[in-house]
Structure formats: C-alpha cells, structure tokens
Amino acid sequence: MKISEHISYREVTYSQTAIRNDINNEPNEEQLERIKKAAEAVFEPLREWVGKPIKINSCFRSTELNKRIGGAQSSQHCANKGAAFDLDDTYGYKTNAEMFHYIRKYIIFDQLIWEFGTDENPNWVHVSYNEDNNRGQVLKACKIKGKTKYLAWS
C-alpha cells in the first residue's frame, strides 16, 4: 500500500522496537488519513526539492510503542492530532540542515525541530503537520544536564 507517491505503508509503520517487543504498530483509518495528508503537504514537496529518496527514521507510533520508547504523550508520531516524520540525510543528497532550512522557508508545517547534532547539522529533522492548526513552531532539541530540552529557534 502506498501512503503517497514516494512513501510506502511499511516506511511509516516500521519499527525495530515494535518487532522485538511484538507491539502492534498499525494506524487506524483516521490516523492513516492524517499521515497521508502530512505526506502530501510536507514530505512530497520536500522530496521533489531533494530530487532523490529521503530516509524516514520514524513516522507512526502506536500508543504502546510510543510508551515503550519513552516518547512524549502528546507526540504527533501517534497521529492523534496530526502526523510527524523524523527525516535523515542517510542517502547523502541533501544535508539535514539543508532540509530543515528548506522546510522552514517553503513548507507549511506545525512543528519543525532541529534534533540534537551540532550547530551546523542536526542528527535528524522532525517535522509535523496538523491540517487544522499548523503553528509553524520551530525548535532546537538539545541535552541540558542530561535532559532533553526544546528551545525556541533563534
């Protein structure tokens, strides 16, 4: 099953943690629709700009999977309010920083996070989309005294 032109169902549901722990990581119809809308609004325009494949590290997480990995209860990876993608430049066509800045400038999103890494390049890019309420919130995730903090982008 295809989510969008360049995303398969397996890409949005695959999780090693879910497999190892026998956790069902299948979205319901409503969640699947949110993921499809996010794919069309965010991923596909980015994919067109990159011109080559983009690695999706994480998309959908069932509530059980999200708890297992220590995700936030309000995580949009759970697709209860919107949908989220964690993207990585694994294939080397554009850097994570280039993708982050492109999304920030040209794509409508709810939340965009520079996830850890350095000041030059994040380890990955988190981007979410909520059809009903896209805040355009831009953050930087970092560790402060061993805890993850989300700082306003400056």
ZICOR-V163804 format. One record per backbone hydrogen bond with DSSP energy under -1.0 kcal/mol. CO is the residue of the C=O (numbers start at 0). NH is the residue of the N-H. E is the energy in kcal/mol with one decimal. If there is no record, write none. Layout:
co:CO nh:NH e:E
co:CO nh:NH e:E
This chain:
co:0 nh:8 e:-2.6
co:6 nh:2 e:-2.6
co:6 nh:3 e:-1.5
co:7 nh:11 e:-1.1
co:8 nh:12 e:-1.1
co:9 nh:13 e:-2.2
co:11 nh:59 e:-2.1
co:14 nh:18 e:-2.1
co:15 nh:19 e:-3.0
co:16 nh:20 e:-2.0
co:17 nh:22 e:-2.7
co:18 nh:21 e:-1.2
co:27 nh:31 e:-2.7
co:28 nh:32 e:-2.1
co:29 nh:33 e:-1.7
co:30 nh:34 e:-2.2
co:31 nh:35 e:-2.4
co:32 nh:36 e:-2.3
co:33 nh:37 e:-2.4
co:34 nh:38 e:-2.5
co:35 nh:39 e:-2.2
co:36 nh:40 e:-2.4
co:37 nh:41 e:-2.8
co:37 nh:42 e:-1.2
co:38 nh:43 e:-3.1
co:41 nh:45 e:-1.6
co:42 nh:46 e:-3.1
co:43 nh:47 e:-2.4
co:44 nh:48 e:-1.8
co:45 nh:49 e:-2.9
co:46 nh:50 e:-2.7
co:54 nh:87 e:-2.1
co:57 nh:85 e:-2.6
co:61 nh:65 e:-2.9
co:62 nh:66 e:-2.2
co:63 nh:67 e:-2.2
co:64 nh:68 e:-2.1
co:65 nh:70 e:-3.0
co:71 nh:74 e:-1.9
co:74 nh:77 e:-1.3
co:75 nh:78 e:-1.3
co:76 nh:60 e:-2.2
co:82 nh:128 e:-2.5
co:84 nh:126 e:-2.6
co:85 nh:56 e:-2.8
co:85 nh:57 e:-1.0
co:86 nh:124 e:-2.6
co:87 nh:54 e:-1.4
co:88 nh:91 e:-2.3
co:94 nh:98 e:-2.3
co:95 nh:99 e:-2.7
co:96 nh:100 e:-2.6
co:97 nh:101 e:-2.2
co:98 nh:102 e:-2.7
co:99 nh:103 e:-2.6
co:100 nh:104 e:-1.9
co:101 nh:105 e:-2.9
co:102 nh:106 e:-2.1
co:108 nh:135 e:-1.1
co:109 nh:136 e:-2.5
co:110 nh:127 e:-2.6
co:111 nh:138 e:-2.7
co:112 nh:125 e:-2.2
co:113 nh:140 e:-2.7
co:114 nh:122 e:-2.1
co:120 nh:117 e:-2.6
co:123 nh:114 e:-1.8
co:124 nh:86 e:-3.3
co:125 nh:112 e:-3.0
co:126 nh:84 e:-2.8
co:127 nh:109 e:-3.0
co:128 nh:82 e:-2.0
co:129 nh:132 e:-1.3
co:136 nh:111 e:-2.7
co:137 nh:152 e:-2.3
co:138 nh:113 e:-2.4
co:139 nh:150 e:-2.7
co:140 nh:115 e:-1.3
co:141 nh:148 e:-3.2
co:143 nh:146 e:-1.6
co:146 nh:143 e:-2.9
co:148 nh:141 e:-2.4
co:150 nh:139 e:-2.4
